[in-house]
Amino acid sequence: MASPSGSANGGIIGKTNKSSFGKDKVTTLTASSPSAVTTQPGTGLIDTIIVAGAGGGGNDGGGGGGAGGTRRINSISVCGATALGAVTIGGGGAAGTPGAPTAPGRQGENSSIVIGCTTYTSTGGGGGGGDGTNPGGPSDAGAGQPGGSGGGRRIAVSFPAGTGNAGGYDPVEGYPGAAQTPICGPNYLGSGGGGSSAASTNTIGGAGTDFSPDFPGIPNSGVYGGGGGGGDGPGTPPDSGPRAGGTGGGGAGGRGPGSNGAAGTVNTGGGGGGGGQVSTSGGAGGSGIVIVKELNKASGMWSMQSQFEAKTAGTWPEKSFTVDYLVVAGGGAGGTPTGNSAGGGGGGGVRSSSGTYTIGAGPAAPRTAGVSSMTVYSGTYNVVVGAGSAAKSHPAPNPGTSRGSDSTFEDITSTGGGDGGHGGANPGNSGGSGGGGSGGALNKPGGAATPTTNPAQGSAGGNRPGSGPDGGGGGGGGFMAAGTNAVTGTTSPGGAGGGFPNAMGVKGQNCGSYYYFGGGGAGGGNTPAAPASSNGGGLGGGGNTGGPATGPEPARAGAAGTVNTGGGGGGPNNGTGVAGGAGGSGIVILRFPSGASVTVSPGTNTVTCAPDGAKLATFTVSGTNTVTF
């Protein structure tokens, strides 16, 4: 009798095994690299998405740029613990500009990845037709150019649109631009560029392809390869229809006199929009992207011994969930005064994804949009919630490197906010957000937001400028805005933190329909009268400055940042026997799908339900998070 694991099929008669234990790890590549992916030890199969750079839109009633060719290639065999080959990310084509010789949009560049001895390629999108000459291309510049998806044509019925699928692939990598028809008699519009999943419809760019069901959490909501919208022609009525770019990063066409086409979104392969009426430019095409997913699958017939060995090695496929996170570090403390006011503490660094909920145009959107969610498996995870920096008593030395403590979940670390500079000519400390510079001398900088993250986790503290009375301190930086520079006689507000919808819970400082974290502490203003009624703490738990400089010293102390917001402590309003406010502690919030079984410890941490039914594990102190399925 054969050994249960003595053949390629585990010694069992049946369908041949085809296994990969890559835990569905997804790697997103937005820049070219000689070897950007090294597979995990158990990986045997990968899927890849290859999106080329898109075509630029044409000028002056120009056609929309065609989307970059978009391909998904499934179940490519690879070796575990092995570096894959070179990745090339195609750039977007240049926009068409008024006048010869660059009027038509330019073609996008190819994207590719080398796996083994094979190069997998997607073709750059075709440029949109424009008004001018076309050196090196078809003699008629008004024609849409061929490409991965075809460019739209410029206004005039005689111009053809560009064809798609220039690489000749099956399935196709893209579709043609539209053959636009006249509207309102002799007037024409530039036609839209083709998309990766559909041809353009008149002026609207063709739709891109949605990969999010199989690649959760990837940028741009998982949609790539939208065509650019066509631009207006001369005399086009204002009610002649939309010029929208296709879903998947396509730029809109220009609408009206002097209206340029919009650029395609970077790293989506979205086509640039065609320029509008009279001396306008098209939009540049969006650059491409390559995404690799290491598959987790074990098909075929398996002996119990083989399955047990894979399970013991931690490589047997496990169910996973996509999790969003909000990780806020502890805030920095306000400085201490020495006859001059001190700087406010910087807010704790804030890092967040937004893959499974919508923040829309919310206050934190610029620093969360497109940030991928995290994949987790059954198991127990450690969560660290950073403490705020403690208040410092007078006299205190230069704060040096003092800051709040970091918060962490898996490989996400948010950095504690920097302390405010102590009165008597000290700079603010660096951190997730920097502390404000102190009064007592001119040209004292606020602390920097370090280390650098993308998107940024915070902002710089306010400076003590090089002119004017020198008694006041700068405000601490906040997640979304820098601290205010010091102005003696006026409180220097801390920078604003970031606001999140109730999809991530109702912790944080509430304002309207959002909950804010990471506000900077106010800088002391050296004010003899009472400070402004707000006292300057940045929205998101930033502490206020103290009472009037003519009042009793205990009342001049800076207020602490709010607990579990990462708010920076307020700087005191002068004095020699008072302290700055302590930084507020951080928080970690994890958003799980409703079907996950989630427990937390210790008991001060909680699991609650978001309005849409998702489960929110909220950590106000360090602890553990256990996930089962």
C-alpha positions in Angstrom: 0.0 0.0 0.0 1.4 3.4 -0.9 2.3 5.8 1.8 -0.4 8.4 2.5 1.9 11.2 1.6 4.1 9.4 -0.9 2.8 10.9 -4.1 1.8 14.2 -5.6 -1.7 13.5 -4.6 -1.0 12.5 -1.0 -1.3 8.8 -1.8 -5.1 9.1 -2.4 -6.7 8.2 -5.7 -8.6 11.2 -7.0 -8.2 14.7 -8.4 -4.6 15.9 -8.5 -3.7 18.3 -5.6 -3.2 21.9 -6.5 -2.2 23.8 -3.4 -1.1 27.2 -2.3 -0.7 28.4 1.3 -0.2 32.1 0.7 -2.9 33.3 3.2 -4.4 35.5 0.5 -1.7 38.1 1.0 -2.2 41.1 -1.3 0.7 43.3 -2.4 0.0 46.5 -4.3 2.7 48.0 -6.5 2.5 51.6 -7.6 6.1 52.2 -8.7 8.5 50.2 -11.0 10.9 47.8 -9.2 13.4 45.2 -10.2 11.9 42.7 -7.8 9.0 44.0 -5.8 7.4 40.8 -4.4 8.9 37.9 -2.5 6.4 35.1 -2.1 5.7 33.5 1.3 7.2 30.0 2.0 3.9 28.2 1.4 2.8 30.1 -1.7 2.4 28.0 -4.9 -0.2 30.1 -6.9 -0.8 33.7 -7.4 -3.4 35.9 -9.2 -2.3 39.2 -10.6 -3.9 42.4 -11.9 -1.9 44.4 -14.4 -3.2 47.9 -15.3 -1.3 50.0 -17.8 -1.0 53.8 -18.0 -4.0 55.5 -19.6 -4.1 57.8 -22.6 -4.2 61.6 -22.2 -7.3 63.6 -23.3 -7.1 65.7 -26.5 -7.4 69.5 -26.6 -10.2 71.9 -27.8 -13.3 69.7 -27.9 -11.0 66.7 -27.6 -11.7 63.0 -27.1 -11.2 61.4 -23.8 -8.2 59.2 -23.3 -8.6 55.5 -23.4 -8.1 53.5 -20.2 -4.9 51.6 -19.7 -5.2 47.9 -20.7 -6.4 46.0 -17.7 -5.8 42.3 -17.2 -6.4 39.7 -14.4 -4.4 36.6 -14.8 -5.3 33.7 -12.5 -3.5 30.8 -10.8 0.0 31.4 -12.0 2.3 28.8 -10.6 5.2 30.2 -8.5 7.7 28.9 -6.0 7.5 29.8 -2.3 10.0 32.2 -0.6 11.1 33.3 -4.1 11.5 36.9 -5.5 9.3 37.5 -8.5 10.8 39.4 -11.4 10.7 43.0 -12.5 7.6 45.1 -12.2 7.1 48.0 -14.6 4.3 50.6 -13.8 3.3 52.4 -16.9 3.0 56.2 -16.8 -0.1 58.0 -18.0 0.0 59.7 -21.4 0.5 63.4 -21.6 -2.4 65.7 -22.2 -3.1 67.3 -25.5 -2.4 71.1 -25.4 -3.6 73.9 -27.7 -1.6 74.3 -30.9 0.7 72.0 -32.8 2.5 69.7 -32.3 1.1 68.2 -29.1 -2.6 68.7 -29.5 -3.8 65.0 -29.4 -3.4 63.1 -26.1 -0.5 60.8 -25.9 -0.6 57.1 -25.5 -0.1 55.6 -22.0 2.8 53.3 -21.2 2.6 49.6 -20.8 2.7 47.9 -17.4 4.2 44.4 -16.8 5.4 41.9 -14.3 7.9 39.1 -14.9 7.0 35.7 -13.3 9.4 32.9 -13.9 10.4 33.2 -17.6 7.2 34.9 -18.7 6.5 38.6 -18.9 2.8 39.5 -18.5 1.9 42.8 -20.1 -1.0 45.2 -20.4 -1.0 47.9 -23.2 -1.1 51.6 -22.6 -4.4 53.4 -23.3 -4.9 55.3 -26.6 -4.7 59.1 -26.6 -7.8 61.2 -27.3 -8.1 63.1 -30.6 -7.3 66.8 -30.6 -6.9 69.9 -32.8 -3.5 70.0 -34.3 -0.8 67.8 -35.8 0.3 64.4 -34.6 4.0 63.7 -35.2 4.8 60.1 -35.1 1.1 59.0 -35.2 -1.8 58.9 -37.6 -1.8 61.9 -39.8 -5.2 63.0 -38.6 -4.8 64.4 -35.0 -8.6 64.4 -34.5 -8.7 60.6 -34.5 -8.8 58.6 -31.3 -5.7 56.5 -30.9 -5.7 52.7 -30.5 -4.4 51.2 -27.2 -5.4 48.9 -24.3 -8.6 50.9 -24.5 -9.2 53.2 -27.4 -9.1 57.0 -27.2 -12.2 59.1 -28.1 -12.2 61.2 -31.2 -12.4 65.0 -31.4 -15.5 66.9 -32.6 -16.3 66.1 -36.2 -18.2 63.2 -37.6 -15.3 62.2 -39.9 -12.8 61.4 -37.2 -12.7 57.7 -36.1 -12.4 56.6 -32.5 -9.5 54.5 -31.3 -9.8 50.7 -31.1 -9.1 48.7 -27.9 -7.4 45.5 -27.0 -4.2 46.5 -28.9 -2.4 43.5 -27.2 -4.8 41.0 -28.8 -5.6 39.3 -25.5 -8.4 36.9 -24.5 -10.2 38.0 -22.4 -9.8 41.5 -23.9 -7.8 44.2 -22.0 -10.1 47.1 -23.0 -12.7 48.5 -25.4 -12.9 51.2 -28.1 -13.7 54.9 -27.7 -17.1 56.1 -28.8 -18.1 57.2 -32.3 -19.9 60.3 -31.2 -23.0 61.6 -33.1 -23.9 65.3 -33.6 -26.2 67.1 -31.2 -28.3 70.2 -32.0 -27.5 70.4 -35.7 -23.9 71.1 -36.6 -22.5 70.9 -33.1 -20.4 68.0 -32.0 -18.8 66.8 -28.8 -15.6 65.0 -28.2 -16.3 61.3 -27.6 -15.3 59.4 -24.5 -12.4 57.0 -24.2 -13.0 53.3 -23.9 -12.9 51.5 -20.5 -11.5 48.2 -19.4 -15.0 46.6 -19.1 -17.1 48.6 -21.6 -16.9 50.9 -24.6 -17.6 54.6 -24.2 -21.1 55.8 -24.6 -21.1 59.1 -26.5 -19.3 61.6 -24.2 -19.1 59.4 -21.1 -15.9 57.4 -20.6 -16.2 53.6 -20.6 -16.6 51.9 -17.3 -13.6 50.3 -15.5 -13.4 46.8 -13.9 -14.3 46.2 -10.2 -11.9 43.7 -8.6 -12.9 44.4 -5.0 -14.9 41.1 -4.4 -11.7 39.0 -4.8 -9.2 41.7 -3.8 -10.8 43.4 -0.8 -9.2 46.6 0.5 -7.1 47.5 -2.5 -6.9 51.2 -3.5 -9.5 53.1 -5.4 -12.2 50.8 -4.0 -10.8 48.1 -6.3 -12.0 49.7 -9.6 -9.5 50.3 -12.4 -9.4 51.3 -16.1 -12.1 54.0 -16.6 -12.1 55.9 -19.8 -11.8 59.7 -20.0 -14.9 61.8 -20.8 -15.1 63.8 -24.1 -14.9 67.6 -24.1 -17.3 70.3 -25.4 -17.2 71.6 -29.0 -17.7 75.2 -30.0 -21.3 76.4 -29.6 -22.3 73.3 -27.6 -25.5 74.0 -25.5 -25.0 73.7 -21.8 -27.7 71.1 -21.5 -26.1 68.7 -24.0 -25.4 65.9 -21.6 -22.7 64.7 -19.1 -18.9 64.6 -19.8 -18.1 62.2 -16.9 -15.1 59.9 -16.8 -15.7 56.2 -16.4 -15.7 54.5 -13.0 -12.2 53.5 -12.3 -10.3 56.8 -12.3 -11.5 58.3 -15.7 -11.2 62.1 -15.8 -14.2 64.2 -16.8 -14.2 66.2 -20.1 -14.1 69.9 -20.1 -17.5 71.6 -20.2 -17.8 75.2 -21.5 -15.4 77.8 -22.7 -11.9 77.6 -21.1 -12.6 74.4 -19.3 -9.7 71.9 -19.4 -10.2 68.1 -19.1 -9.5 66.5 -15.8 -6.6 64.2 -15.3 -7.2 60.5 -14.8 -6.6 59.3 -11.2 -3.0 58.2 -10.4 -2.4 54.4 -10.3 -5.9 53.5 -11.7 -5.2 53.5 -15.5 -8.0 56.1 -15.8 -8.1 58.1 -19.1 -7.7 61.9 -19.1 -10.7 64.0 -20.0 -10.9 65.9 -23.3 -10.5 69.6 -23.2 -13.6 71.9 -23.6 -14.2 74.8 -25.9 -11.5 77.1 -27.3 -7.8 76.9 -26.4 -8.1 74.2 -23.7 -6.0 71.3 -22.7 -7.0 67.7 -22.1 -6.2 65.9 -18.9 -3.2 63.6 -18.5 -3.8 59.9 -18.3 -3.6 58.1 -14.9 -0.6 55.9 -14.2 -1.0 52.1 -13.9 -0.7 49.6 -11.1 0.2 46.0 -10.5 -1.4 43.9 -7.7 -0.4 40.4 -6.7 -2.4 38.0 -4.5 -0.8 34.9 -3.0 -3.6 32.4 -3.0 -4.8 30.3 -0.1 -6.3 27.1 -1.5 -6.0 23.4 -1.3 -8.1 21.6 -4.0 -8.0 17.9 -4.7 -7.9 14.9 -2.4 -5.7 15.1 0.7 -4.7 12.4 3.2 -5.2 13.3 6.9 -1.5 13.1 7.4 -0.8 15.7 4.7 -3.5 18.0 6.0 -2.2 17.6 9.5 1.3 18.4 8.5 0.2 21.6 6.6 -2.0 22.6 9.6 0.9 22.1 12.0 3.2 24.2 9.8 0.6 27.0 9.8 0.1 26.8 6.0 -3.3 25.1 5.7 -5.8 27.6 4.3 -7.8 29.5 6.9 -10.7 31.7 6.5 -9.9 35.4 6.7 -11.8 38.7 7.3 -11.1 42.2 6.1 -10.7 44.6 9.0 -10.6 48.4 9.1 -8.5 50.1 11.8 -8.2 53.4 13.6 -4.9 53.6 15.6 -4.4 56.7 17.7 -1.2 57.3 19.7 -0.9 59.2 23.0 -0.7 63.0 22.8 2.3 65.1 23.8 2.3 67.3 27.0 2.2 71.0 27.0 5.5 72.7 28.0 6.3 74.4 31.3 6.8 78.1 31.6 9.8 80.1 32.9 8.5 83.6 32.8 7.3 83.1 29.3 4.5 80.9 28.0 5.1 77.4 26.7 4.1 75.5 23.5 1.1 73.2 23.3 1.6 69.4 23.0 1.2 67.7 19.6 -1.6 65.4 19.0 -0.9 61.6 18.9 -0.4 60.2 15.4 -3.5 58.9 13.7 -3.5 56.1 11.1 -6.7 54.7 9.6 -8.0 52.6 6.7 -11.3 53.2 5.0 -11.7 50.1 2.9 -15.2 48.8 4.0 -16.9 52.0 5.2 -17.5 55.4 3.5 -16.2 58.6 5.0 -17.3 60.6 2.0 -16.1 64.2 2.2 -15.6 63.9 5.9 -12.9 65.8 7.9 -10.4 62.9 7.9 -11.0 61.9 4.2 -7.8 63.4 2.8 -5.7 61.2 5.0 -7.7 58.0 4.9 -9.0 57.7 1.4 -7.6 54.7 -0.5 -5.9 53.3 2.6 -6.3 49.5 2.4 -7.9 47.4 5.0 -6.1 44.6 6.8 -6.6 40.8 6.4 -6.8 38.9 9.7 -7.1 35.2 10.5 -8.3 33.2 13.4 -6.1 33.9 16.4 -5.1 36.3 19.1 -3.6 39.7 18.4 -1.9 42.1 20.8 -3.1 45.7 20.8 -1.1 48.5 22.4 -2.7 51.7 23.4 -0.2 54.5 24.0 -0.4 56.7 27.1 -0.3 60.4 26.9 3.0 62.2 27.9 2.9 63.1 31.6 2.6 66.7 32.7 6.0 68.3 33.6 6.4 70.4 36.8 8.5 73.6 36.9 11.4 73.8 36.8 11.8 71.4 33.9 14.7 70.9 31.5 14.5 71.2 27.8 11.9 68.4 26.9 14.4 66.9 24.5 12.7 63.8 23.0 9.8 63.6 25.4 6.5 62.6 23.7 3.4 60.5 24.1 3.6 56.7 23.7 3.0 54.8 20.5 -0.1 52.8 19.7 0.1 49.6 17.6 -1.9 46.9 16.0 0.0 44.3 13.9 2.3 46.3 11.5 0.5 49.6 12.0 2.2 52.0 14.4 1.0 55.5 15.3 3.7 57.7 16.9 3.1 59.6 20.1 2.7 63.4 19.9 5.7 65.6 20.7 5.8 67.7 23.9 5.5 71.5 23.6 8.7 73.5 24.0 9.3 74.7 27.6 9.2 78.5 28.1 12.7 80.0 27.8 13.6 79.5 24.2 13.0 75.8 23.4 11.7 74.2 20.2 8.8 71.9 20.2 9.4 68.2 20.2 8.8 66.0 17.1 6.3 63.2 17.1 3.2 61.9 15.4 2.2 65.6 15.5 4.8 68.1 16.7 4.7 70.2 19.8 4.6 74.0 19.6 7.7 76.1 20.0 8.1 78.1 23.3 8.1 81.7 24.1 11.2 83.4 25.6 13.2 83.9 22.3 12.5 84.4 18.7 12.8 81.8 15.9 12.0 78.7 17.9 10.4 76.1 15.6 7.6 73.7 16.3 8.3 70.0 16.3 8.0 68.1 13.0 5.5 65.3 12.3 7.8 62.2 12.3 8.3 59.6 11.2 7.0 60.2 7.7 4.0 58.0 6.7 1.8 57.9 3.7 -0.8 59.4 4.2 0.7 61.6 6.9 -0.2 60.7 10.5 0.0 64.2 11.8 1.2 67.8 11.3 3.9 70.1 12.6 3.7 72.3 15.7 3.4 76.0 15.5 6.6 78.1 15.4 7.7 81.0 17.7 8.3 83.4 14.7 11.3 85.7 14.3 9.6 89.0 15.0 7.3 90.6 17.5 7.1 90.1 21.3 8.5 86.8 22.3 6.4 85.7 25.3 3.8 83.4 23.7 4.2 79.7 22.6 3.0 78.0 19.4 0.1 75.6 19.3 0.6 71.8 19.0 0.1 70.2 15.6 -3.0 68.1 15.0 -3.8 65.2 12.7 -5.2 67.4 9.9 -3.7 70.8 10.5 -0.5 72.4 11.8 -0.5 74.3 15.1 -0.8 78.0 15.0 2.3 80.1 15.1 2.8 82.0 18.4 1.4 85.6 18.7 2.0 87.1 22.1 -1.1 88.4 23.7 -3.3 85.9 22.0 -3.8 82.1 22.6 -2.3 80.1 19.7 -4.8 77.3 18.9 -3.7 73.7 18.4 -4.1 72.1 15.0 -7.4 70.3 14.3 -7.6 66.5 14.5 -9.5 64.3 12.1 -13.2 63.4 12.2 -14.6 59.9 11.6 -18.2 58.8 11.1 -20.1 56.6 13.5 -19.2 53.6 11.3 -16.0 53.6 13.5 -17.9 54.2 16.7 -18.7 57.2 18.9 -15.5 57.7 20.8 -13.5 60.8 20.3 -14.7 64.5 20.6 -18.1 64.8 19.0 -18.8 67.7 16.6 -21.8 67.4 14.3 -21.9 63.9 12.8 -18.2 63.1 13.3 -15.9 62.0 16.1 -12.5 63.6 16.3 -9.0 62.4 17.4 -5.5 63.8 17.5 -6.1 67.5 18.2 -3.1 69.7 19.2 -2.9 71.4 22.5 -3.1 75.2 22.7 0.0 77.3 23.0 0.1 79.8 26.0 -0.3 83.3 24.8 1.3 85.2 27.7 -2.0 87.1 27.9 -2.7 89.4 30.9 -6.5 89.1 30.2 -8.6 86.0 30.0 -7.9 84.0 26.8 -10.6 83.5 24.1 -13.6 81.5 25.2 -12.4 78.5 23.3 -9.0 78.5 25.0 -7.5 77.1 21.8 -7.5 73.3 22.2 -7.6 71.7 18.7 -10.7 69.8 17.8 -10.0 66.2 18.7 -9.3 66.4 22.4 -6.6 69.1 22.4 -6.1 70.7 25.8 -6.8 74.4 26.4 -4.3 76.9 27.6 -4.6 78.3 31.2 -6.2 81.3 32.8 -5.1 84.9 32.6 -1.4 85.6 33.2 -2.4 88.1 35.9 -4.3 85.5 37.8 -3.2 83.0 40.5 -0.6 80.6 39.2 -2.5 77.4 39.7 -5.2 78.7 37.4 -2.7 79.3 34.6 -1.9 75.6 34.1 -2.6 74.1 30.7 -5.5 71.6 30.5 -4.8 67.9 29.8 -5.7 66.4 26.4 -8.9 64.4 26.5 -8.5 60.7 27.5 -8.6 58.2 24.6 -8.5 60.9 21.9 -4.7 61.4 21.6 -5.2 65.1 22.2 -2.1 67.2 23.0 -1.9 68.9 26.4 -2.4 72.7 26.6 0.5 75.1 27.2 0.3 77.2 30.4 -0.3 80.9 30.3 3.0 82.0 31.8 4.1 81.7 35.5 6.9 79.8 37.2 5.0 77.3 39.4 2.6 75.8 36.9 2.7 72.9 34.5 1.5 72.2 31.0 -1.3 69.8 30.5 -0.7 66.0 30.1 -1.3 64.5 26.8 -4.5 62.5 26.3 -4.1 58.7 26.0 -4.7 57.0 22.6 -7.2 54.5 21.4 -7.4 51.6 18.9 -10.7 50.7 17.1 -11.0 47.7 14.8 -14.0 47.2 12.5 -14.9 43.6 11.7 -17.6 42.1 9.5 -20.8 41.1 11.3 -20.0 37.4 10.9 -16.8 37.5 12.9 -16.7 36.2 16.4 -14.6 38.8 18.3 -13.6 39.0 22.0 -11.3 41.4 23.8 -9.5 41.7 27.1 -9.2 43.2 29.6 -12.8 44.1 30.5 -12.5 47.8 30.0 -12.2 47.2 26.3 -15.5 46.5 24.5 -17.1 44.9 21.4 -20.1 46.8 20.1 -22.1 47.0 16.9 -21.8 49.9 14.3 -25.1 51.2 12.8 -24.6 49.0 9.7 -24.1 45.8 11.9 -20.3 45.7 11.7 -18.5 44.7 15.0 -16.3 47.3 16.6 -13.6 46.2 19.0 -12.6 49.3 20.9 -9.4 49.3 23.0 -9.0 52.1 25.5 -6.2 50.3 27.2 -3.6 47.8 25.9 -4.9 44.3 25.6 -5.6 41.3 23.3 -8.1 40.7 20.5 -9.2 37.2 19.7 -10.9 36.4 16.4 -12.6 33.2 15.6 -14.8 32.0 12.7 
